[in-house]
């Protein structure tokens, strides 16, 4: 095969906060309905049902003095080191997030200057030709950044990019909303480089969609508490989001598989955004049925949600980093493997990428 420039992931990194928050942390919460009335169930029952549906047993919260850009810089530094790359040689820094540097005691959006500029500063990069920008795209933001960086590399005008997903969701959730138990903090990062090779490898294909012709299933709104101020918190129509994802994610993944010219049986791992374990399993089951495939989802779909919760844009890159560092028992990614990256979130946005691990160094 003729030599071509391919987009290859050469380094990964992640920042997982040290503060563990078990489900028992929420036993003394005052959970309310959307109309401000209390539930007719005890918190023990609410939390037990929550864990049964989502699979979440604990999550991680960022330390009070740690911002999203701090976590992003930590994950980015690890990815740069992993790639063996000189940071000054980066052409792009793309930072996916949704709320900027939200402070622990001041839940206000802070996005000026951009988080990408802050990360670049914290990494000590002086090169003005290293372009940094933010990408607010909901939970699929990191993956969309990977797609964008791929295009830069394919144009021939760039050779390396750092794509980061970082978020402190714990600071923008309503403490009186049951859904607050879903959200967590963290950061994941990857280095994508252009490499000349005769192998059909790296980022092979992608597919995406945005549905904005209906009510938004994720939005910002005041607290459920009737005496709260006008502070806005992240709100979710969980059931409708579940139905939307189940109906649309499998088709987007299938489109990316077809575009890559491979078969579903060739896929070794599916790294999917994780907000609800039950939902992800249902998506995987439906995707498998599209191909008449009966393999156990647990074998192909590694999960971190039980101990990391929903970290939005950080979920997929963190999962990739953990697997590559042999920190996900029972899951390995080997040379020549085809993997799927996929995510769904605010917008409503869905995306999917087919990536092949290079067979040779």
PAFI-148774 format. One record per residue: x, y, z negated of N, C-alpha, C in turn. Coordinates in pm, whole numbers, always signed. Atoms other than C-alpha are relative to their C-alpha. Layout:
<nodes>
<node <X,Y,Z>,<X,Y,Z>,<X,Y,Z>>
...
</nodes>
This chain:
<nodes>
<node <+84,-120,+0>,<+0,+0,+0>,<+88,+125,+0>>
<node <-76,-124,-11>,<+120,+351,+81>,<+12,+70,-135>>
<node <-20,-75,+124>,<+266,+560,-200>,<-98,+117,-7>>
<node <+92,-111,+23>,<+10,+804,-346>,<+21,+53,-141>>
<node <-3,-56,+135>,<-7,+1038,-642>,<-129,-36,-72>>
<node <+114,+43,+81>,<-235,+894,-910>,<+0,+72,-135>>
<node <+14,-67,+131>,<-367,+1047,-1232>,<+7,-106,-110>>
<node <-30,+105,+98>,<-222,+840,-1517>,<+2,+57,-142>>
<node <-9,-36,+142>,<-277,+865,-1892>,<+133,-51,-53>>
<node <-134,+38,+45>,<+76,+868,-2030>,<+20,+14,-151>>
<node <-14,-18,+144>,<+15,+963,-2393>,<-135,+24,-65>>
<node <+124,-20,+76>,<-258,+962,-2657>,<+33,+41,-143>>
<node <-16,-39,+140>,<-305,+1104,-3004>,<-135,+23,-63>>
<node <+126,-27,+70>,<-570,+1156,-3268>,<+28,+57,-138>>
<node <-7,-47,+139>,<-634,+1329,-3596>,<-127,-48,-70>>
<node <+111,+52,+79>,<-854,+1140,-3841>,<+11,+57,-141>>
<node <-7,-61,+133>,<-929,+1343,-4156>,<+10,-105,-110>>
<node <-21,+95,+110>,<-833,+1179,-4483>,<-121,-13,-92>>
<node <+114,+1,+92>,<-1155,+1267,-4669>,<-109,-95,+47>>
<node <+104,+97,-33>,<-1386,+965,-4663>,<-130,+37,-72>>
<node <+130,-36,+57>,<-1756,+1035,-4717>,<-94,-119,+20>>
<node <+89,+116,-12>,<-1960,+719,-4788>,<-147,+41,-1>>
<node <+143,-31,-2>,<-2337,+700,-4748>,<-53,+39,-137>>
<node <+44,-32,+136>,<-2373,+718,-5127>,<+13,+149,-32>>
<node <-18,-145,+18>,<-2259,+1081,-5100>,<-131,+76,+15>>
<node <+124,-70,-32>,<-2609,+1169,-4978>,<-116,-38,-92>>
<node <+107,+46,+87>,<-2806,+1007,-5260>,<-71,+114,-73>>
<node <+61,-110,+75>,<-2866,+1340,-5437>,<-47,+114,+92>>
<node <+47,-102,-94>,<-2962,+1533,-5120>,<-152,+16,-6>>
<node <+143,-25,-13>,<-3303,+1693,-5080>,<-31,+2,+149>>
<node <+34,+9,-142>,<-3404,+1570,-4735>,<-144,+45,+22>>
<node <+131,-56,-29>,<-3700,+1747,-4577>,<-42,-31,+143>>
<node <+54,+8,-134>,<-3928,+1707,-4278>,<+21,+133,+71>>
<node <-19,-122,-78>,<-3913,+1965,-4000>,<-89,+114,-50>>
<node <+91,-103,+52>,<-4206,+2148,-4163>,<+32,+41,-143>>
<node <-45,-40,+132>,<-4018,+2179,-4491>,<-54,-82,-115>>
<node <+56,+85,+106>,<-4210,+1912,-4683>,<+93,-116,-31>>
<node <-88,+112,+36>,<-4031,+1636,-4873>,<-50,-133,+57>>
<node <+38,+133,-45>,<-4029,+1275,-4759>,<-70,-75,-113>>
<node <+68,+81,+101>,<-4247,+1022,-4936>,<+80,-125,-33>>
<node <-88,+113,+29>,<-3952,+784,-4958>,<+119,+47,-83>>
<node <-119,-30,+79>,<-3661,+771,-5200>,<+122,+2,+91>>
<node <-121,-12,-82>,<-3315,+859,-5069>,<+67,-135,+26>>
<node <-60,+132,-20>,<-3197,+501,-5121>,<-59,-68,+123>>
<node <+66,+62,-114>,<-3454,+380,-4870>,<+33,+72,+131>>
<node <-33,-80,-118>,<-3382,+665,-4627>,<+140,-35,+50>>
<node <-139,+27,-36>,<-3008,+595,-4634>,<+16,-144,+50>>
<node <-8,+140,-44>,<-3054,+218,-4602>,<-51,-15,+143>>
<node <+55,+6,-135>,<-3271,+263,-4292>,<+93,+69,+99>>
<node <-97,-73,-84>,<-3023,+516,-4151>,<+117,-89,+38>>
<node <-115,+86,-25>,<-2734,+272,-4187>,<-37,-116,+92>>
<node <+46,+112,-82>,<-2938,-8,-4029>,<-9,+40,+148>>
<node <+19,-46,-137>,<-3012,+199,-3717>,<+131,+48,+63>>
<node <-119,-64,-58>,<-2688,+393,-3669>,<+126,-83,-14>>
<node <-121,+77,+26>,<-2436,+146,-3809>,<+103,+76,-82>>
<node <-95,-85,+73>,<-2271,+429,-4006>,<-1,-34,-149>>
<node <-15,+27,+143>,<-2141,+337,-4350>,<+78,+112,-70>>
<node <-73,-115,+50>,<-1901,+627,-4395>,<+46,+84,+118>>
<node <-51,-90,-103>,<-1755,+920,-4205>,<+114,+81,-60>>
<node <-112,-81,+48>,<-1460,+1159,-4229>,<-34,+149,+17>>
<node <+16,-145,-5>,<-1475,+1531,-4310>,<+138,+65,-5>>
<node <-126,-74,-1>,<-1195,+1775,-4237>,<+25,+68,-134>>
<node <-35,-71,+120>,<-1009,+1926,-4529>,<-43,+147,+14>>
<node <+55,-135,-5>,<-1135,+2276,-4621>,<+86,+97,+78>>
<node <-89,-94,-69>,<-829,+2450,-4479>,<+32,-43,+143>>
<node <-27,+53,-134>,<-834,+2249,-4155>,<-109,+42,+97>>
<node <+94,-43,-103>,<-999,+2399,-3845>,<+6,-96,+119>>
<node <+3,+85,-119>,<-1093,+2232,-3517>,<+127,+16,+82>>
<node <-124,-23,-77>,<-794,+2395,-3346>,<+121,-61,-70>>
<node <-109,+64,+73>,<-564,+2265,-3622>,<+3,-150,+30>>
<node <+9,+143,-29>,<-688,+1910,-3573>,<+38,-28,+145>>
<node <-32,+17,-141>,<-664,+1952,-3196>,<+149,+9,+25>>
<node <-144,-14,-16>,<-304,+2068,-3223>,<+74,-123,-53>>
<node <-62,+121,+56>,<-215,+1770,-3444>,<-14,-117,+97>>
<node <+21,+108,-94>,<-371,+1525,-3199>,<+80,+24,+128>>
<node <-75,-35,-121>,<-213,+1710,-2906>,<+149,-26,-15>>
<node <-142,+23,+24>,<+133,+1698,-3061>,<+33,-148,+5>>
<node <-21,+145,-2>,<+98,+1323,-3110>,<-3,-53,+143>>
<node <+11,+45,-139>,<-9,+1278,-2747>,<+123,+39,+80>>
<node <-120,-47,-70>,<+282,+1486,-2618>,<+120,-88,-35>>
<node <-110,+86,+43>,<+527,+1281,-2824>,<-14,-140,+59>>
<node <+27,+133,-55>,<+362,+958,-2709>,<+38,-8,+148>>
<node <-29,-4,-143>,<+405,+1064,-2345>,<+148,+23,+29>>
<node <-140,-33,-22>,<+769,+1163,-2394>,<+15,+121,+90>>
<node <+7,-117,-88>,<+685,+1496,-2231>,<+48,+125,-72>>
<node <-34,-130,+54>,<+834,+1839,-2285>,<-126,+88,+6>>
<node <+125,-77,+6>,<+541,+2056,-2398>,<+0,+118,+96>>
<node <-10,-115,-90>,<+666,+2348,-2190>,<-32,-36,+145>>
<node <+27,+44,-136>,<+606,+2139,-1878>,<-148,-26,+26>>
<node <+144,+16,-21>,<+230,+2120,-1931>,<-52,+110,+91>>
<node <+64,-98,-89>,<+29,+2290,-1658>,<-135,+46,-56>>
<node <+131,-33,+54>,<-305,+2281,-1841>,<-17,-54,-142>>
<node <+51,+46,+128>,<-444,+2257,-2191>,<-151,+24,+3>>
<node <+146,-9,-5>,<-817,+2182,-2183>,<-53,-51,-134>>
<node <+51,+37,+132>,<-993,+2180,-2520>,<-152,-4,+3>>
<node <+145,+19,+6>,<-1344,+2037,-2540>,<-46,+12,-144>>
<node <+61,-17,+132>,<-1553,+2145,-2837>,<-136,+64,+22>>
<node <+133,-61,-13>,<-1895,+2295,-2908>,<-21,+122,-88>>
<node <+27,-105,+97>,<-1866,+2533,-3202>,<+122,+80,-42>>
<node <-119,-76,+33>,<-1511,+2663,-3215>,<+57,-35,-136>>
<node <-63,+19,+130>,<-1320,+2706,-3540>,<-96,+38,-112>>
<node <+96,-24,+108>,<-1608,+2682,-3788>,<+71,-20,-134>>
<node <-65,+10,+131>,<-1479,+2753,-4138>,<-88,-72,-100>>
<node <+74,+83,+95>,<-1578,+2534,-4429>,<-105,+80,-78>>
<node <+92,-79,+81>,<-1745,+2818,-4623>,<-67,+113,+79>>
<node <+61,-104,-84>,<-1861,+3029,-4329>,<-40,-63,+134>>
<node <+38,+76,-119>,<-2054,+2821,-4071>,<-44,+88,+117>>
<node <+27,-87,-115>,<-2033,+3073,-3788>,<+90,-42,+116>>
<node <-80,+33,-118>,<-1915,+3009,-3434>,<+115,+98,+15>>
<node <-120,-83,-18>,<-1560,+3139,-3379>,<+75,-56,+121>>
<node <-59,+50,-124>,<-1438,+3101,-3020>,<+87,+104,+69>>
<node <-85,-103,-59>,<-1228,+3415,-2963>,<+120,+23,-92>>
<node <-31,+50,-134>,<-953,+3366,-2873>,<-42,-146,+15>>
<node <+40,+137,-27>,<-1024,+3032,-2710>,<+79,-98,-86>>
<node <-72,+101,+77>,<-932,+2718,-2900>,<+122,-50,+77>>
<node <-115,+42,-81>,<-704,+2623,-2611>,<+118,+94,-22>>
<node <-107,-97,+27>,<-506,+2945,-2668>,<+57,-22,-139>>
<node <-47,+24,+137>,<-489,+2871,-3040>,<+85,-127,-7>>
<node <-77,+125,-2>,<-373,+2514,-2975>,<+136,+23,+66>>
<node <-126,-29,-69>,<-110,+2638,-2730>,<+96,+74,-94>>
<node <-81,-74,+96>,<+14,+2882,-2994>,<+54,-91,-109>>
<node <-41,+89,+108>,<+24,+2614,-3263>,<+100,-105,+47>>
<node <-98,+94,-57>,<+218,+2385,-3031>,<+131,+71,+37>>
<node <-120,-77,-27>,<+470,+2665,-2978>,<+37,+10,+147>>
<node <-27,-3,-144>,<+436,+2662,-2598>,<+7,+145,+49>>
<node <-21,-137,-47>,<+574,+2982,-2440>,<-35,+19,+147>>
<node <+17,-6,-145>,<+530,+2902,-2070>,<-135,+63,+38>>
<node <+128,-64,-37>,<+265,+3149,-1932>,<-70,-76,+113>>
<node <+61,+79,-105>,<+206,+2905,-1645>,<-77,-119,-52>>
<node <+81,+103,+64>,<+52,+2661,-1892>,<-135,+62,-30>>
<node <+132,-64,+9>,<-316,+2753,-1854>,<-88,-73,-101>>
<node <+86,+58,+101>,<-543,+2697,-2150>,<-142,+53,+9>>
<node <+139,-45,+4>,<-921,+2705,-2151>,<-86,-102,-73>>
<node <+92,+83,+76>,<-1215,+2566,-2344>,<-108,-58,+90>>
<node <+103,+67,-76>,<-1481,+2328,-2220>,<-115,-41,-91>>
<node <+119,+38,+76>,<-1819,+2333,-2399>,<-97,-77,+89>>
<node <+80,+87,-88>,<-2003,+2039,-2241>,<-74,-105,-82>>
<node <+59,+100,+87>,<-2158,+1864,-2539>,<+97,-113,-27>>
<node <-86,+114,+35>,<-2027,+1526,-2649>,<+83,-52,+117>>
<node <-83,+46,-112>,<-1906,+1438,-2294>,<+113,+95,+38>>
<node <-96,-103,-35>,<-1670,+1738,-2302>,<+141,-50,+27>>
<node <-136,+49,-23>,<-1340,+1552,-2340>,<+8,-74,+133>>
<node <-3,+78,-124>,<-1427,+1317,-2056>,<-13,+91,+123>>
<node <+12,-94,-111>,<-1532,+1607,-1834>,<+133,+74,+20>>
<node <-132,-61,-10>,<-1196,+1768,-1913>,<+98,-92,+71>>
<node <-85,+97,-69>,<-1024,+1449,-1799>,<-27,+2,+150>>
<node <+39,-6,-141>,<-1218,+1466,-1472>,<+55,+127,+65>>
<node <-50,-126,-55>,<-1127,+1832,-1420>,<+151,-4,+18>>
<node <-145,+7,-8>,<-761,+1770,-1493>,<+43,-91,+115>>
<node <-27,+90,-112>,<-765,+1482,-1245>,<-1,+77,+132>>
<node <+7,-78,-123>,<-871,+1727,-974>,<+120,+93,+14>>
<node <-119,-86,-6>,<-589,+1966,-1065>,<+122,-80,+47>>
<node <-115,+81,-36>,<-337,+1686,-1036>,<-8,-45,+146>>
<node <+18,+46,-137>,<-482,+1559,-709>,<+22,+112,+101>>
<node <-21,-113,-91>,<-458,+1909,-560>,<+148,+20,+33>>
<node <-143,-16,-20>,<-80,+1891,-592>,<+56,+125,-65>>
<node <-46,-125,+64>,<-65,+2221,-783>,<+28,-17,-148>>
<node <-28,+25,+141>,<-23,+2058,-1125>,<+54,-142,-13>>
<node <-58,+133,+21>,<+166,+1761,-1264>,<-34,-59,-136>>
<node <+29,+53,+133>,<+58,+1732,-1629>,<-101,+89,-72>>
<node <+98,-74,+79>,<-233,+1830,-1849>,<-26,-68,-133>>
<node <+37,+48,+132>,<-328,+1794,-2214>,<-149,+23,-18>>
<node <+144,-11,+19>,<-697,+1721,-2273>,<-34,-41,-142>>
<node <+30,+20,+142>,<-826,+1750,-2629>,<-150,+8,-24>>
<node <+136,-12,+51>,<-1161,+1684,-2792>,<+8,+17,-150>>
<node <-12,-25,+144>,<-1196,+1836,-3139>,<-126,+66,-52>>
<node <+126,-53,+51>,<-1491,+1914,-3361>,<-12,-18,-151>>
<node <+35,+10,+142>,<-1604,+1985,-3718>,<-151,+6,-12>>
<node <+146,+5,+1>,<-1967,+1879,-3691>,<-57,+8,-141>>
<node <+51,-1,+137>,<-1998,+1846,-4069>,<-35,+141,-47>>
<node <+19,-138,+44>,<-1995,+2226,-4094>,<-115,+71,+68>>
<node <+113,-65,-69>,<-2288,+2296,-3862>,<-127,-86,-10>>
<node <+120,+82,+18>,<-2539,+2036,-3987>,<-77,+45,-124>>
<node <+92,-41,+107>,<-2838,+2120,-4206>,<+1,-105,-111>>
<node <-5,+99,+109>,<-2793,+1952,-4548>,<-137,-57,-36>>
<node <+135,+50,+29>,<-3172,+1909,-4568>,<-57,-85,+114>>
<node <+40,+79,-116>,<-3188,+1720,-4238>,<+65,-138,-11>>
<node <-56,+135,+8>,<-3145,+1340,-4245>,<+111,-23,+102>>
<node <-100,+19,-105>,<-2946,+1364,-3924>,<+138,+50,-40>>
<node <-131,-49,+45>,<-2669,+1541,-4117>,<+93,-115,-36>>
<node <-82,+115,+35>,<-2552,+1193,-4218>,<+74,-57,+120>>
<node <-63,+52,-122>,<-2457,+1120,-3856>,<+135,+66,+26>>
<node <-110,-81,-53>,<-2203,+1396,-3807>,<+129,-10,-81>>
<node <-132,+13,+62>,<-1831,+1385,-3877>,<+100,+87,+75>>
<node <-105,-86,-55>,<-1502,+1556,-3794>,<+117,-83,+52>>
<node <-119,+68,-51>,<-1192,+1463,-3597>,<+45,+58,+132>>
<node <-55,-46,-128>,<-982,+1516,-3286>,<+71,-114,+70>>
<node <-71,+97,-83>,<-849,+1305,-3001>,<+61,+71,+119>>
<node <-69,-68,-109>,<-608,+1394,-2721>,<+66,-99,+94>>
<node <-71,+81,-99>,<-458,+1255,-2402>,<+85,+90,+89>>
<node <-81,-63,-105>,<-184,+1351,-2159>,<-33,-71,+131>>
<node <+25,+54,-133>,<-278,+1304,-1794>,<+108,+54,+93>>
<node <-109,-42,-89>,<+12,+1309,-1547>,<-17,-57,+140>>
<node <+0,+46,-137>,<+52,+1276,-1173>,<+123,-86,+23>>
<node <-111,+92,-24>,<+262,+974,-1083>,<-13,-63,+139>>
<node <+2,+59,-133>,<+357,+846,-739>,<+14,-151,-11>>
<node <-1,+145,+8>,<+281,+478,-696>,<-74,-59,+120>>
<node <+71,+70,-107>,<+168,+226,-437>,<-118,-79,-53>>
<node <+109,+75,+62>,<-75,+70,-686>,<-125,+88,-12>>
<node <+126,-70,+24>,<-440,+170,-695>,<-27,-7,-149>>
<node <+1,+3,+146>,<-435,+268,-1059>,<-36,+137,-55>>
<node <+37,-127,+63>,<-514,+541,-1310>,<-148,+28,+12>>
<node <+140,-40,-10>,<-837,+737,-1274>,<-50,-32,+141>>
<node <+45,+51,-130>,<-1020,+555,-995>,<-126,+70,+50>>
<node <+127,-59,-42>,<-1365,+716,-993>,<-69,+65,-119>>
<node <+81,-59,+107>,<-1615,+919,-1188>,<-138,+31,+52>>
<node <+137,-40,-32>,<-1984,+1002,-1195>,<-52,+83,-116>>
<node <+54,-87,+106>,<-2183,+1263,-1388>,<-137,+52,+43>>
<node <+127,-64,-29>,<-2523,+1428,-1414>,<-35,+95,-114>>
<node <+56,-92,+100>,<-2691,+1718,-1593>,<-150,+9,+23>>
<node <+145,-11,-6>,<-3064,+1714,-1668>,<-43,+117,-87>>
<node <+39,-120,+73>,<-3190,+2059,-1763>,<-143,+42,+33>>
<node <+137,-31,-41>,<-3548,+2040,-1635>,<-103,-48,-102>>
<node <+89,+48,+105>,<-3694,+1921,-1965>,<+42,+63,-133>>
<node <-33,-53,+132>,<-3697,+2007,-2334>,<+137,-53,-43>>
<node <-133,+42,+44>,<-3349,+1996,-2486>,<-12,-86,-125>>
<node <+7,+92,+112>,<-3297,+1706,-2723>,<+101,+35,-108>>
<node <-94,-55,+97>,<-3008,+1885,-2895>,<-5,+151,+12>>
<node <+14,-145,-2>,<-3034,+2250,-2993>,<+40,+55,-136>>
<node <-30,-68,+126>,<-2955,+2505,-3263>,<-128,+61,-55>>
<node <+122,-51,+64>,<-3228,+2599,-3512>,<+25,+19,-149>>
<node <-17,-21,+144>,<-3272,+2717,-3874>,<-18,-128,-81>>
<node <+14,+113,+92>,<-3263,+2482,-4172>,<-146,-38,-20>>
<node <+135,+46,+33>,<-3566,+2273,-4260>,<-49,+59,-132>>
<node <+40,-54,+129>,<-3562,+2437,-4603>,<-74,+132,+20>>
<node <+81,-121,-24>,<-3836,+2704,-4614>,<+61,+129,-52>>
<node <-60,-121,+57>,<-3625,+2946,-4818>,<+140,+27,+55>>
<node <-133,-18,-57>,<-3317,+2929,-4596>,<+9,+131,+76>>
<node <-21,-122,-77>,<-3163,+3225,-4414>,<-6,-32,+150>>
<node <+10,+19,-144>,<-3129,+3263,-4038>,<+119,-75,+60>>
<node <-111,+81,-50>,<-2817,+3045,-4012>,<-53,-112,+87>>
<node <+44,+105,-93>,<-2849,+2805,-3719>,<+81,-128,-21>>
<node <-63,+130,+16>,<-2774,+2435,-3748>,<-32,-88,+120>>
<node <+22,+94,-109>,<-2746,+2150,-3501>,<-121,-88,-30>>
<node <+121,+79,+16>,<-3083,+1979,-3453>,<-13,-99,+116>>
<node <+6,+106,-101>,<-3158,+1659,-3264>,<-136,-67,-2>>
<node <+117,+85,-16>,<-3467,+1483,-3131>,<+51,-140,+28>>
<node <-68,+128,-12>,<-3320,+1143,-3199>,<-69,-102,+88>>
<node <+71,+101,-77>,<-3591,+926,-3050>,<+2,+32,+150>>
<node <+0,-39,-140>,<-3610,+1125,-2725>,<+140,-12,+61>>
<node <-137,+14,-47>,<-3231,+1133,-2696>,<+33,-147,+25>>
<node <-19,+144,-13>,<-3225,+757,-2747>,<-60,-49,+132>>
<node <+70,+43,-122>,<-3477,+706,-2467>,<+69,+55,+125>>
<node <-70,-61,-114>,<-3296,+947,-2235>,<+128,-75,+31>>
<node <-128,+68,-20>,<-2961,+776,-2287>,<-21,-140,+55>>
<node <+25,+137,-44>,<-3102,+427,-2245>,<-46,-4,+146>>
<node <+54,-6,-135>,<-3278,+529,-1924>,<+106,+41,+103>>
<node <-88,-62,-99>,<-2989,+719,-1762>,<+147,-38,-5>>
<node <-143,+30,+9>,<-2646,+618,-1893>,<+41,-121,+84>>
<node <-42,+117,-79>,<-2639,+268,-1735>,<+14,+31,+149>>
<node <-7,-34,-142>,<-2707,+415,-1390>,<+124,+81,+35>>
<node <-120,-81,-25>,<-2423,+668,-1419>,<+124,-89,-6>>
<node <-114,+92,+9>,<-2180,+397,-1531>,<+5,-89,+124>>
<node <+5,+85,-118>,<-2295,+173,-1246>,<+51,+74,+124>>
<node <-45,-81,-114>,<-2237,+455,-995>,<+152,+13,+2>>
<node <-146,-12,+6>,<-1879,+498,-1118>,<+68,-132,+32>>
<node <-56,+132,-31>,<-1815,+123,-1097>,<-4,-26,+150>>
<node <+13,+19,-144>,<-1946,+110,-741>,<+99,+86,+77>>
<node <-91,-91,-68>,<-1738,+412,-641>,<+145,-47,-12>>
<node <-136,+51,+19>,<-1426,+243,-779>,<+26,-124,+85>>
<node <-15,+118,-84>,<-1492,-58,-556>,<+35,-126,-76>>
<node <-26,+119,+81>,<-1478,-310,-840>,<-133,-60,-44>>
<node <+120,+66,+52>,<-1722,-549,-1007>,<-6,+17,-151>>
<node <+16,-17,+144>,<-1865,-525,-1355>,<+81,-104,-78>>
<node <-76,+105,+68>,<-1696,-853,-1446>,<+148,+34,-11>>
<node <-140,-44,+7>,<-1362,-677,-1383>,<+26,+91,-119>>
<node <-15,-95,+112>,<-1427,-436,-1673>,<+39,-75,-127>>
<node <-46,+64,+123>,<-1230,-532,-1984>,<-54,+68,-126>>
<node <+51,-73,+117>,<-1349,-257,-2220>,<-89,+115,+48>>
<node <+86,-116,-20>,<-1626,+2,-2233>,<+16,+89,-122>>
<node <-20,-94,+108>,<-1527,+301,-2445>,<-106,+108,+14>>
<node <+118,-85,-13>,<-1853,+486,-2501>,<-13,+91,-121>>
<node <+26,-91,+111>,<-1951,+785,-2710>,<-91,-67,-102>>
<node <+71,+73,+106>,<-2088,+672,-3045>,<-71,+95,-96>>
<node <+84,-75,+93>,<-2375,+847,-3219>,<-98,-92,-69>>
<node <+99,+93,+50>,<-2588,+542,-3282>,<+37,-139,+52>>
<node <-46,+132,-42>,<-2468,+181,-3278>,<-110,-77,+71>>
<node <+112,+70,-61>,<-2812,+47,-3194>,<-21,+48,+143>>
<node <+17,-57,-133>,<-2838,+284,-2896>,<+110,-50,+94>>
<node <-110,+43,-86>,<-2494,+190,-2762>,<-14,-146,+39>>
<node <+21,+141,-30>,<-2572,-180,-2788>,<-111,-17,+104>>
<node <+111,+6,-96>,<-2900,-125,-2601>,<+46,+46,+138>>
<node <-54,-49,-127>,<-2717,+74,-2330>,<+85,-110,+65>>
<node <-87,+105,-51>,<-2461,-204,-2295>,<-81,-118,+51>>
<node <+85,+111,-42>,<-2731,-470,-2275>,<-68,+31,+133>>
<node <+68,-37,-124>,<-2916,-280,-2005>,<+98,+5,+116>>
<node <-102,-4,-104>,<-2595,-220,-1810>,<+36,-142,+44>>
<node <-35,+138,-32>,<-2509,-591,-1830>,<-110,-66,+83>>
<node <+111,+60,-74>,<-2854,-684,-1703>,<-2,+47,+146>>
<node <-7,-49,-138>,<-2799,-467,-1395>,<+90,-89,+85>>
<node <-97,+83,-71>,<-2520,-710,-1306>,<-19,-149,-30>>
<node <+20,+139,+36>,<-2662,-1033,-1448>,<+113,-55,-85>>
<node <-118,+31,+80>,<-2382,-1034,-1703>,<-45,-29,-143>>
<node <+50,+40,+131>,<-2425,-1209,-2038>,<+106,-3,-110>>
<node <-104,-2,+102>,<-2106,-1139,-2230>,<-43,+82,-122>>
<node <+34,-70,+123>,<-2143,-1029,-2593>,<+57,+141,+1>>
<node <-49,-139,-1>,<-2122,-646,-2610>,<+113,+25,-99>>
<node <-103,-21,+100>,<-1903,-674,-2919>,<+140,-31,+54>>
<node <-128,+37,-57>,<-1628,-829,-2707>,<+55,+108,+94>>
<node <-40,-96,-103>,<-1621,-548,-2452>,<-14,+144,-46>>
<node <+29,-136,+43>,<-1739,-244,-2648>,<+48,+22,-144>>
<node <-51,-27,+135>,<-1515,-152,-2947>,<-74,+117,-64>>
<node <+78,-102,+70>,<-1689,+58,-3212>,<+77,+54,-121>>
<node <-59,-64,+118>,<-1562,+306,-3471>,<-105,+71,-84>>
<node <+102,-83,+64>,<-1894,+459,-3573>,<-24,-39,-145>>
<node <+29,+44,+136>,<-1925,+250,-3891>,<+85,+72,-104>>
<node <-89,-66,+97>,<-1628,+429,-4051>,<+43,+141,+39>>
<node <-34,-136,-43>,<-1580,+747,-3845>,<-122,+87,+28>>
<node <+118,-79,-32>,<-1939,+852,-3774>,<+6,+55,+141>>
<node <+6,-63,-132>,<-2019,+1073,-3475>,<+89,+123,+0>>
<node <-94,-114,-8>,<-1725,+1301,-3395>,<-8,+71,+134>>
<node <+26,-72,-125>,<-1871,+1427,-3066>,<+113,-20,+100>>
<node <-103,+3,-104>,<-1596,+1514,-2816>,<+125,-79,-38>>
<node <-120,+71,+45>,<-1332,+1339,-3028>,<-16,-151,+4>>
<node <+27,+143,+15>,<-1498,+997,-3024>,<+80,-87,+97>>
<node <-61,+88,-100>,<-1372,+845,-2697>,<+153,+10,+0>>
<node <-146,-3,+1>,<-1013,+979,-2699>,<+61,-58,-128>>
<node <-47,+60,+124>,<-975,+877,-3064>,<-4,-151,+9>>
<node <+13,+145,-16>,<-1101,+528,-2984>,<+110,-55,+90>>
<node <-107,+43,-90>,<-856,+499,-2695>,<+134,-2,-72>>
<node <-127,-9,+73>,<-567,+610,-2915>,<+13,-112,-102>>
<node <-4,+105,+101>,<-657,+364,-3191>,<+27,-137,+63>>
<node <-22,+129,-67>,<-670,+72,-2947>,<+143,-11,+49>>
<node <-136,+4,-54>,<-340,+162,-2782>,<+105,-9,-110>>
<node <-91,+9,+114>,<-180,+187,-3126>,<-25,-126,-84>>
<node <+29,+129,+65>,<-313,-161,-3218>,<-64,+17,-137>>
<node <+70,-24,+126>,<-538,-22,-3492>,<-148,-37,+7>>
<node <+137,+50,-13>,<-862,-181,-3365>,<+6,-151,+10>>
<node <-13,+145,+5>,<-863,-543,-3472>,<-94,-67,+101>>
<node <+80,+74,-96>,<-981,-776,-3199>,<-13,+67,+135>>
<node <+10,-73,-126>,<-944,-518,-2923>,<+139,+46,+45>>
<node <-124,-45,-60>,<-645,-467,-2697>,<-27,+44,+144>>
<node <+4,-40,-140>,<-594,-293,-2364>,<+135,-34,+60>>
<node <-123,+50,-58>,<-338,-455,-2140>,<+24,+56,+140>>
<node <-34,-46,-133>,<-159,-370,-1817>,<-93,-62,+104>>
<node <+87,+48,-106>,<-387,-398,-1517>,<-147,-3,-36>>
<node <+140,+3,+43>,<-709,-375,-1721>,<-78,+119,+58>>
<node <+93,-106,-36>,<-1006,-177,-1590>,<-85,+33,-123>>
<node <+83,-41,+113>,<-1187,+26,-1856>,<-96,+109,+44>>
<node <+100,-104,-22>,<-1493,+248,-1863>,<+6,+100,-114>>
<node <+25,-106,+97>,<-1510,+583,-2041>,<-138,+56,+32>>
<node <+132,-57,-28>,<-1864,+713,-2081>,<-51,+76,-121>>
<node <+55,-80,+109>,<-2050,+973,-2285>,<-131,+64,+41>>
<node <+128,-68,-21>,<-2389,+1139,-2323>,<-17,+102,-112>>
<node <+19,-100,+104>,<-2482,+1458,-2504>,<-69,+124,+52>>
<node <+74,-124,-22>,<-2611,+1813,-2507>,<+9,+46,+144>>
<node <+0,-52,-139>,<-2714,+1954,-2176>,<-131,-19,+72>>
<node <-63,+127,+42>,<-2836,+1687,-2121>,<+105,-42,+104>>
<node <-109,+38,-86>,<-2505,+1568,-1977>,<+40,-146,-21>>
<node <-53,+137,+4>,<-2379,+1220,-1893>,<+118,-6,+96>>
<node <-108,+25,-95>,<-2048,+1117,-1740>,<+62,-137,-23>>
<node <-64,+131,+7>,<-1850,+803,-1670>,<+123,+1,+89>>
<node <-126,+11,-75>,<-1495,+730,-1552>,<+46,-146,+0>>
<node <-66,+131,-7>,<-1336,+408,-1431>,<+149,+26,+6>>
<node <-145,-19,+12>,<-972,+388,-1529>,<+69,-136,-1>>
<node <-78,+122,-1>,<-716,+119,-1451>,<+136,+23,-63>>
<node <-131,-8,+63>,<-416,+72,-1677>,<+106,-44,+101>>
<node <-103,+40,-96>,<-103,+67,-1458>,<+59,-138,-33>>
<node <-57,+133,+19>,<+36,-282,-1406>,<+150,+5,-26>>
<node <-144,-18,+21>,<+393,-148,-1408>,<+23,+134,-66>>
<node <-35,-126,+65>,<+564,+122,-1608>,<+39,+103,+104>>
</nodes>
